[in-house]
Amino acid sequence: MGRHSSGGKVVFFAWTDDRGLVETVKPFRSLDELFAHCLDSGAQGYVEEVLITGVDEKGVAREVALTFRSVSQPLSA
């Protein structure tokens, strides 16, 4: 059995005036879905993390986490 991914999820963080920091999670099954979620991220907030799930060459379940540091918005003068 060869290495392959089976999808994953994108974690978004957004700051709201009424609820504070809000986390939204969107699953994906393909690279195209992941790409679409990241391009549409403005409505969801900032991409904080991408978790990719799959199996290694021995068939053992694996997860790769790509974590991002979001930039804060500039203070208004």
N, C-alpha and C positions, 0 to 999 in steps of 0.2 A: 504494500500500500504506500503510495507516495504522499508527500506533504501537500496539503491543500487547506484553503480557508473555507469556512461555511457561512461567513457573514460576520455580524457583530452589531455594535451600537455606537451612536454618537451621543455624547453628553454635552448639552448646552447649558450655560449659566447666563442669567439675565437679572439685572437689578430693576425692581419695580418700586414705585413710591408706596404702594399699598401693602405689598407682601414681602418686601425686602428681596433677598437673593432667592431666585427661583431656578430650580433645575428641571430641564426637560430632556428626556431620553428618546431617541428615534432609532429603531432597529434598521439594519440593512442586510440584504442577502447577496449583493453584488457590488463590485467597484463602481458601477454606474449609479447605483442607489446612494452609495457613500458620497460620491462626487456631487450628486444632486442635493443631498442634505447640506453639504458644506457650502454650496453656492447659494442656497436659500436660507442660510443661517441668520441673516439680518432680522427676520421675524422671530426667530427662536432665541436669539441672544448670541453670545460668543461661544465658539467651539472650545470646550475645555478639555475634552478627552475623546479619543477614538479607541474602542476596544475591538480587536479583531480576533475571532475564534476560529479554530480549526484543529487539525491533527498533524503530528510530526511523522517522520518516515517510519516510525514503529507503530503508528496508530494511536499514540497517546494524545489525549486532548491537551491543547495548548491555547493560551490567550496572550496576545501582544497588546500592551497598552501604550498609546502615544498620547502624552499629556502636554498640554499647551499652557502657557502663562498669558492670560489675557491682559491687554493694556487698558489701564483705566482711562476714562474720558477726561479731557483737560478741564480744569476749573475755569469757569467764566469770570471775566474781569469785572 
